[in-house]
């Protein structure tokens, strides 16, 4: 398997002359800018898909708080004692 940085530098070497064919008085992102943008868009899409998959695995249901249950039952007992 060839080195990834070598293939990237080879691709950039072939794309830079394409960008120089454009009028030198215009400033445009060119083909290289589009490729960089497309790669970044694909990376964000992949990350969002992965995050969505991981968020679906998360269980947000919390167990009931035992201290809150004790306090609630104590208040019910106090109010029942006052009534009766």
BELQUI-V105308 format. One line per field, one symbol per residue. ss: DSSP state (~ for helix, > for strand, _ for the rest). psi: psi as a letter, one per 30 degrees, with the letter a starting at -180 (. if undefined). burial: b if it has 24 or more other ideal C-beta (glycine too) atoms within 12 Angstrom, else e. A space follows every 10 residues. Layout:
ss->???
psi->???
burial->???
This chain:
ss->___~~~~~~~ ~~~~~~~~~~ _________~ ~~~~~~~~~~ ~~~~~~~~~~ ~~~~~~~___ _____~~~~~ ~~~~~~~~~~ ~~~_
psi->klkeeeeeee eeeffeeeff flkffkjlfa eeeeeeeeee eeeeeeeeee eeeeeffkjf kklkjeeeee eeeeeeeeee eee.
burial->eeeeeeeeee eeeeeeeeee eeeeeeeeee eeeeeeeeee eeeeeeeeee eeeeeeeeee eeeeeeeeee eeeeeeeeee eeee
